[in-house]
Amino acid sequence: MTFGQKLQLILEERELSQKQLANDLNLHDSTVRNYVRGLREPDFATLKLIAEHLEVSIDYLLSFSKPFGPITQEEFDFLRTLRQLTPEQRQVYLRQGKAFFKK
């Protein structure tokens, strides 16, 4: 997954528009739009600002996951589902998963 695809996915998950992100970070709308389209990439300082603002790691934004190997689509879908849940729903979801794996 490219940086632009990942950025768009996060924006959708957080229900943020590209314009909102641009305003929040004092960037031009076209800059964020070009990031999403894959026409530009942020410099290191901007990448750090984006990660801090969206509360994700730079590794996550860049789809870098070497310590655990590449993430599978199934794992990515699981994580995406988990992040869309309320805290209460997340606890129920995780408890059910733990019960499934108990011997």
Summary of the structure (lengths in Angstrom):
residues: 103
radius of gyration: 15.8
end to end distance: 36.3
largest distance: 54.3
contacts: 228
relative contact order: 0.11
helix: 71%
strand: 0%
